[in-house]
């Protein structure tokens, strides 16, 4: 009996100690360790987490990109006992998981297999409750974009390891990974939202394939808003396509039509070969080889320089350019940055397309926006220099911390003349539809056939309008371009810049001005009118209204 009791006591003690060890281990696993800490040897194969990536904010400090701690589902196939059963059990609690594809992953030789990104806490709990060997969780930092597609083309995106792969995320990848302070942009969430809304409405209304819109501060090159549509949501990288990823504002290069007459006129005036009182014979087309240079709204008479601008005469523009000469024209476009990619922080930029040999025919066609293709951001930057007094600033999407350094490209006198002509075009010419009462908007339309291999597609247009306001003291350039718009009954079937793009600029100005604290101005006030007194006095009364 004594021997039996002793053996029973020893056995009970051993069993008690065994259960105590097991209980301690269970407490350690369930209570003392973080719920997402890998419980098996798979932890040794998971890369060490990186330090948190710095955020990105707009000019007012509104968050545009940040990190969020998320949990993903991973597996170590070495410890998975039954891949098929495991896959179907996981699919039962995670309906978006494909059981067959998951089974294939679980049969791999790899020691680390990602199964699903970004589990919710409930999903994590449900999977954990299954108690499946070889299945674990990996906690990491995931890049989140609170505004979805609003800044997609500018911000770009990161890969699964939080490395920048496009946009500013790529351009400032090292700074964002090493920095603690957020990267502050010049863009304004309010402006960006409004710009995207107005551009999207126009694309829908005119059945365009896409478009771009830009708002730029003419005095420092800061971009307050820049939209390219269609766009994409960087939070959903799986659903991307080439059309959505293409940034029309910076990477797309186009022949932008009669908006180039702003530069052609500035060049003529600056060179001294042309004055505001000069006139050119526009009575008949110019024959160049097999082609004719004609006017859309032909007047069939001599036209003064202001009339060439307002009536958008290709004939007059071509003859002005010939007076200046091809070499001087090429130097001018090089000086304003139209012959090379833009130096802007967004890495996706387009290469301008210019003639290999700058012949007289190129000089003529470039004068009215054919034969030289640039990006919309090129154009907005160049126009800003034409109206701000003559200083070219590098475009930037970063908020300025000090006064920018620009370079003079035209004189203040020439800039004043261009402002007067753009203002006149806004009240007498093709810019009427861009007017926003109280804000003195001036600008120029552009309508060009899309260039294709070996020629042009006559019914495929690039229609645009570039405006600035207030024209007597410009602060912002607004540029809108639509890709292949179609005319509607309201526009009498026309899809030209004055009909489809100018109204968008007008809408943008009406909404932008109050945001920026610009008070309405009486356009007929003496202090406003005196800024445009440099034009010949007969001009304002003699021009018929046009909408090109």
C-alpha positions in Angstrom: 0.0 0.0 0.0 2.8 2.4 0.9 4.6 1.7 -2.3 1.4 2.3 -4.3 0.8 5.6 -2.6 4.4 6.7 -3.3 4.2 5.8 -6.9 0.8 7.5 -7.3 2.1 10.7 -5.6 5.1 10.8 -7.9 3.0 10.2 -11.0 0.5 13.0 -9.9 3.4 15.4 -9.2 4.9 14.8 -12.7 1.5 15.2 -14.4 0.9 18.4 -12.4 4.3 19.8 -13.4 3.6 19.0 -17.0 0.3 20.7 -17.1 1.9 23.7 -15.2 4.5 24.0 -18.0 1.9 23.8 -20.7 -0.3 26.3 -18.9 2.6 28.7 -18.6 3.4 28.4 -22.2 -0.2 29.0 -23.2 -0.3 32.2 -21.0 2.9 33.3 -22.7 1.5 32.7 -26.2 -1.9 34.1 -25.7 -1.5 36.9 -23.1 2.1 37.9 -23.0 2.7 38.2 -26.7 1.2 40.6 -29.3 -1.6 39.0 -31.2 0.1 39.5 -34.5 3.5 38.2 -33.4 4.4 35.2 -35.5 4.2 32.0 -33.4 6.2 29.7 -35.5 9.6 29.7 -37.2 8.1 31.6 -40.1 9.0 34.7 -38.1 12.6 34.2 -38.9 11.9 34.6 -42.6 9.8 37.8 -42.4 11.8 40.9 -43.3 12.5 43.3 -40.4 10.0 46.2 -40.5 11.2 49.6 -41.9 11.0 52.8 -40.0 7.8 54.7 -40.7 7.6 56.7 -44.0 7.1 60.4 -43.6 3.8 61.9 -44.6 2.9 64.3 -47.4 0.6 67.3 -46.9 -0.8 70.1 -49.0 0.1 73.8 -48.7 -2.3 74.2 -45.7 -1.1 71.1 -43.9 -4.0 68.8 -45.0 -2.8 65.1 -45.0 -2.4 63.6 -48.5 -0.4 60.5 -47.8 0.4 58.7 -44.5 1.1 55.3 -43.0 -1.3 52.9 -41.3 -0.3 49.8 -39.3 -1.9 46.9 -41.0 -1.8 43.1 -40.7 -1.3 40.8 -43.6 -1.8 37.0 -43.8 1.3 35.0 -44.4 2.3 31.3 -44.4 5.3 29.0 -44.1 4.4 26.0 -46.3 6.9 23.9 -44.4 4.6 23.8 -41.5 1.3 23.5 -43.3 0.1 20.0 -42.8 -2.7 19.9 -45.4 -2.6 22.6 -48.0 -6.0 21.8 -49.5 -7.8 21.7 -46.2 -6.0 24.8 -45.0 -6.9 26.8 -48.1 -10.6 26.0 -47.9 -10.7 26.8 -44.2 -9.1 30.2 -44.9 -11.5 30.9 -47.7 -14.4 30.1 -45.4 -13.6 33.1 -43.3 -12.0 35.2 -46.0 -14.4 35.1 -49.0 -12.2 37.1 -51.3 -9.5 34.5 -51.0 -9.3 32.1 -54.0 -9.0 28.6 -52.4 -7.4 27.0 -55.4 -4.8 29.8 -55.8 -4.2 29.7 -52.1 -3.6 25.9 -52.2 -1.0 26.4 -54.9 0.8 29.0 -52.8 0.8 26.7 -49.8 2.5 23.9 -51.8 5.5 26.2 -52.7 9.0 25.5 -51.5 9.3 29.0 -50.2 9.5 29.7 -46.4 7.5 33.0 -46.7 4.3 33.2 -48.8 2.0 36.2 -48.6 -1.6 35.2 -48.9 -3.6 38.4 -48.3 -2.9 42.1 -47.6 -4.6 44.3 -45.0 -6.8 42.2 -42.8 -9.4 43.8 -40.6 -9.2 43.0 -36.9 -12.2 40.8 -37.2 -10.6 38.9 -40.1 -7.4 38.5 -38.1 -9.4 37.1 -35.1 -11.4 34.7 -37.4 -8.2 33.3 -38.9 -6.4 33.0 -35.6 -9.4 31.1 -34.2 -8.9 28.4 -36.9 -5.5 27.4 -35.3 -4.0 26.4 -38.6 -0.3 25.3 -38.4 2.0 27.4 -40.6 -0.4 30.3 -40.9 0.7 33.5 -39.3 0.3 37.3 -39.4 2.8 40.0 -40.5 2.4 43.5 -39.1 3.7 46.3 -41.4 3.2 49.9 -42.4 0.9 50.4 -45.4 0.8 53.7 -47.4 -2.6 55.2 -47.3 -3.9 58.1 -49.5 -6.9 59.7 -47.7 -8.2 61.5 -50.8 -8.1 58.5 -53.1 -7.6 59.5 -56.8 -7.5 63.2 -56.2 -3.7 63.5 -56.2 -3.0 60.1 -57.8 -0.8 61.3 -60.7 1.2 63.7 -58.5 1.8 61.5 -55.4 2.3 58.3 -57.4 2.4 55.2 -55.2 4.6 52.8 -53.2 5.1 49.0 -53.6 4.2 46.4 -51.0 7.4 47.1 -49.1 6.6 50.9 -48.9 9.2 51.9 -51.5 8.2 54.7 -53.9 7.6 53.5 -57.5 6.0 56.5 -59.1 5.2 60.2 -58.7 6.6 62.2 -55.7 6.7 58.9 -53.8 9.5 57.9 -56.2 11.1 61.3 -56.6 11.5 61.8 -52.8 11.7 58.1 -51.8 14.9 58.5 -49.8 13.8 61.7 -48.1 10.4 60.2 -47.1 12.0 57.0 -45.7 14.6 58.9 -43.7 12.6 62.1 -42.8 10.4 62.8 -39.9 8.8 66.0 -41.1 6.1 65.7 -43.8 6.8 66.8 -47.3 4.7 69.9 -48.0 3.3 70.6 -51.4 2.3 73.8 -53.2 -1.0 72.1 -54.1 -4.3 73.0 -52.3 -6.9 70.3 -51.7 -9.7 72.7 -52.3 -8.3 73.9 -55.6 -7.5 70.3 -56.7 -11.0 69.1 -55.8 -12.7 71.9 -57.7 -10.4 71.5 -60.7 -11.1 67.8 -60.9 -14.8 68.4 -60.6 -15.0 71.0 -63.4 -12.7 69.1 -65.7 -14.6 65.8 -65.2 -17.9 67.5 -65.9 -16.5 68.9 -69.2 -15.1 65.6 -70.3 -18.4 63.9 -69.6 -20.4 66.7 -71.3 -18.4 66.6 -74.5 -17.6 62.9 -74.5 -13.8 63.5 -74.5 -11.3 60.7 -74.0 -9.5 62.7 -71.3 -8.1 66.1 -70.3 -5.9 68.1 -68.1 -6.3 71.3 -66.0 -3.7 73.4 -64.2 -3.8 76.4 -61.8 -0.4 78.1 -61.4 0.8 81.1 -59.4 2.3 83.4 -62.0 4.7 85.0 -59.5 6.6 81.9 -58.3 5.7 78.9 -60.5 3.8 77.1 -57.7 1.2 74.7 -58.9 -1.9 75.0 -56.8 -3.9 72.4 -58.7 -3.0 69.9 -61.5 -5.4 67.3 -62.7 -5.2 64.6 -65.4 -8.2 62.5 -66.3 -8.8 59.6 -66.3 -6.9 59.1 -63.1 -6.4 56.3 -60.6 -6.7 55.5 -56.9 -3.2 54.7 -55.5 -5.0 52.8 -52.6 -6.0 50.2 -55.2 -2.9 49.4 -57.2 -4.4 46.1 -58.6 -7.0 47.9 -60.6 -4.6 50.1 -62.7 -4.4 50.4 -66.5 -2.1 52.3 -68.8 -4.7 55.0 -69.7 -5.4 55.8 -66.1 -1.7 55.9 -65.2 -0.8 58.3 -68.0 -0.4 61.9 -66.7 -1.6 64.2 -69.5 -0.6 67.3 -67.6 3.1 66.6 -67.4 3.9 63.6 -69.6 1.5 64.1 -72.5 2.9 66.3 -75.3 0.5 67.9 -77.8 0.4 70.5 -80.5 -1.6 73.1 -78.7 -2.8 75.2 -81.5 -3.5 79.0 -81.3 -2.5 79.3 -77.7 1.0 79.6 -79.3 0.0 82.9 -80.8 0.6 84.4 -77.3 4.3 83.4 -77.7 4.5 84.3 -81.4 3.1 87.8 -80.7 5.5 88.2 -77.7 8.4 87.2 -79.8 7.5 89.6 -82.6 7.1 92.5 -80.2 10.2 91.6 -78.3 12.4 91.3 -81.4 11.5 94.8 -82.6 10.4 93.4 -86.0 6.7 93.8 -85.1 4.8 96.6 -83.3 1.1 96.8 -82.2 0.5 99.1 -85.2 2.0 96.7 -87.7 -0.3 95.2 -90.3 -0.1 92.0 -92.5 -1.8 91.0 -95.7 -4.3 88.2 -94.8 -6.3 88.5 -98.0 -5.6 85.0 -99.2 -4.1 81.7 -98.0 -0.3 81.0 -98.0 0.6 78.2 -100.4 3.4 76.0 -99.0 4.2 73.0 -101.2 1.0 70.9 -101.4 -0.6 72.7 -98.5 -2.4 75.9 -97.8 -2.2 78.0 -94.5 -5.7 79.3 -94.1 -7.7 81.2 -91.4 -10.6 79.6 -89.6 -12.4 82.9 -89.5 -11.0 84.5 -92.7 -11.3 88.3 -93.0 -9.7 88.4 -96.4 -8.0 91.7 -95.8 -5.0 93.3 -94.1 -5.0 92.8 -90.4 -3.2 94.7 -87.6 -1.3 92.8 -85.0 -4.1 93.0 -82.4 -6.6 91.8 -85.0 -4.3 88.9 -85.9 -4.4 87.9 -82.2 -8.1 88.4 -81.7 -9.2 86.9 -85.0 -6.6 84.2 -84.5 -5.2 84.6 -88.0 -2.9 81.8 -89.0 -1.9 83.7 -92.1 -1.0 86.9 -90.2 0.8 84.9 -87.5 2.9 83.0 -90.1 4.0 86.2 -91.8 4.9 87.8 -88.4 7.0 84.7 -87.7 8.8 85.0 -91.0 9.7 88.6 -90.3 11.3 87.5 -87.0 13.0 84.5 -88.6 13.4 80.8 -87.7 16.7 81.0 -85.8 15.3 83.7 -83.5 12.0 81.8 -83.0 14.0 78.6 -82.1 16.1 80.5 -79.6 13.0 82.0 -78.0 11.3 78.7 -77.5 14.5 77.3 -76.1 14.7 80.2 -73.7 11.2 79.6 -72.3 11.9 75.8 -71.9 9.8 74.4 -74.8 12.6 72.4 -76.4 13.4 70.2 -73.4 11.6 68.3 -70.6 10.4 70.4 -67.7 12.5 70.5 -64.5 9.6 69.7 -62.2 9.5 67.4 -59.2 7.1 64.9 -60.7 9.3 62.4 -62.5 6.8 61.5 -65.2 7.5 64.2 -67.8 7.2 64.3 -71.5 9.9 65.2 -74.1 8.8 68.0 -76.4 8.7 67.2 -80.1 10.4 69.8 -82.3 11.7 69.9 -85.9 15.0 68.2 -86.5 15.7 70.9 -89.1 13.9 74.3 -88.4 12.8 75.2 -92.0 10.7 78.3 -92.9 7.6 76.1 -93.1 8.2 75.0 -89.5 8.6 78.7 -88.5 5.2 79.4 -90.0 3.3 76.4 -88.6 4.8 76.8 -85.1 3.6 80.4 -85.0 0.1 79.0 -84.7 0.8 75.9 -82.7 1.5 73.1 -85.1 4.9 71.4 -85.5 6.0 71.8 -81.9 4.5 69.6 -79.2 4.8 70.3 -75.5 3.0 69.4 -72.3 0.2 71.4 -70.8 2.5 72.2 -67.9 5.0 73.7 -70.4 2.2 75.9 -71.7 1.0 77.1 -68.3 4.6 77.9 -67.3 5.3 79.8 -70.5 2.1 81.8 -70.3 2.7 82.7 -66.7 6.0 84.3 -67.8 4.2 86.2 -70.6 1.8 87.9 -68.2 3.7 88.3 -64.9 6.1 91.0 -66.3 8.3 88.8 -68.3 10.0 86.4 -65.7 10.1 82.7 -66.2 9.9 80.6 -63.0 10.6 76.9 -62.8 7.3 75.1 -62.2 7.1 73.4 -58.8 4.7 71.3 -56.8 6.5 72.0 -53.6 5.5 74.9 -51.3 8.1 77.7 -51.6 10.2 78.3 -48.5 12.0 81.3 -50.0 11.7 83.8 -52.8 12.1 81.9 -56.1 14.8 82.9 -58.7 13.4 83.4 -62.2 15.0 84.6 -65.4 13.7 87.4 -67.6 12.5 86.2 -71.0 10.6 89.2 -72.3 10.5 92.9 -71.2 7.8 94.3 -69.0 6.7 96.4 -71.9 6.1 93.3 -74.0 4.4 91.6 -71.1 2.0 94.5 -70.7 1.1 94.3 -74.4 0.4 90.6 -74.1 -1.9 91.2 -71.1 -3.8 93.8 -73.0 -4.2 91.5 -76.0 -5.4 88.6 -73.8 -7.8 91.0 -72.1 -9.1 92.2 -75.4 -9.6 88.7 -76.6 -11.6 87.9 -73.5 -14.1 90.7 -74.2 -14.1 90.9 -78.0 -12.8 87.5 -79.2 -12.7 83.8 -78.6 -12.4 84.2 -74.8 -15.9 85.5 -74.1 -17.0 82.2 -72.7 -14.3 82.3 -70.1 -15.5 85.5 -68.5 -16.2 85.5 -64.8 -17.9 88.7 -63.8 -15.7 90.8 -61.5 -12.4 89.0 -62.1 -11.2 90.5 -65.5 -10.2 87.2 -67.2 -8.1 87.3 -70.4 -6.8 84.4 -72.4 -6.4 82.6 -75.7 -8.1 79.6 -77.3 -6.3 76.7 -78.9 -7.8 74.1 -81.3 -5.5 71.7 -83.1 -6.0 68.5 -85.0 -4.3 65.5 -83.3 -1.0 64.6 -84.9 -0.8 60.9 -86.1 1.9 59.1 -88.0 2.2 60.9 -91.3 -0.4 63.6 -90.8 -3.4 64.7 -88.7 -6.8 63.3 -87.8 -9.2 66.0 -88.8 -12.0 65.1 -86.4 -9.8 64.4 -83.4 -9.1 67.7 -81.7 -7.0 68.9 -78.9 -9.1 71.9 -77.6 -7.9 74.2 -75.0 -8.1 77.6 -73.4 -5.4 79.3 -71.3 -6.5 82.2 -69.1 -5.1 84.5 -66.5 -6.7 86.8 -63.9 -7.1 89.5 -62.9 -5.5 90.6 -66.2 -4.6 94.1 -64.9 -2.6 92.5 -62.1 -2.3 88.8 -62.9 -2.0 86.3 -60.0 -3.0 82.9 -61.5 -2.8 81.1 -64.8 -5.6 78.6 -65.5 -5.2 76.1 -68.3 -7.7 73.5 -69.5 -7.3 71.1 -72.4 -9.7 68.4 -73.6 -8.6 65.4 -75.6 -10.9 64.6 -78.5 -14.1 66.4 -77.3 -17.3 66.2 -79.4 -19.6 69.1 -80.2 -23.2 69.0 -78.9 -26.4 70.9 -79.7 -25.6 73.6 -77.2 -22.3 74.4 -79.0 -23.9 74.1 -82.5 -21.8 71.0 -83.1 -18.5 72.8 -82.5 -15.8 71.2 -80.3 -13.2 74.1 -80.5 -11.4 75.6 -77.5 -13.8 78.6 -77.2 -16.8 76.3 -76.9 -15.6 73.4 -74.8 -12.6 74.7 -72.7 -13.2 78.4 -72.2 -16.4 77.9 -70.1 -14.4 75.5 -67.8 -11.8 78.2 -67.2 -14.6 80.7 -66.4 -16.1 78.2 -63.9 -12.8 77.6 -62.3 -12.1 81.4 -61.9 -15.5 81.9 -60.3 -14.7 79.3 -57.7 -11.0 79.9 -57.3 -11.0 83.6 -56.8 -13.0 83.6 -53.5 -10.8 80.7 -52.2 -7.7 82.8 -52.8 -9.2 86.0 -51.3 -9.4 87.9 -54.6 -12.1 90.5 -54.4 -14.3 91.3 -57.4 -13.2 94.3 -59.5 -15.1 96.6 -61.7 -13.6 96.0 -65.2 -14.6 99.5 -66.3 -12.9 101.2 -63.3 -10.4 103.8 -64.5 -7.5 102.2 -62.6 -8.3 98.9 -64.5 -8.8 100.4 -67.9 -5.5 102.3 -67.8 -3.6 99.1 -67.7 -4.9 98.3 -71.2 -4.5 101.7 -72.7 -1.5 100.7 -74.8 -3.6 99.2 -77.5 -4.6 101.4 -80.5 -7.8 103.2 -79.5 -9.9 101.9 -82.4 -9.3 98.2 -81.5 -11.9 97.8 -78.8 -14.8 99.2 -80.8 -14.0 97.6 -84.2 -13.7 93.9 -83.4 -16.6 91.6 -84.0 -17.2 88.9 -81.4 -15.8 85.5 -82.3 -15.8 82.1 -80.6 -13.0 80.0 -82.1 
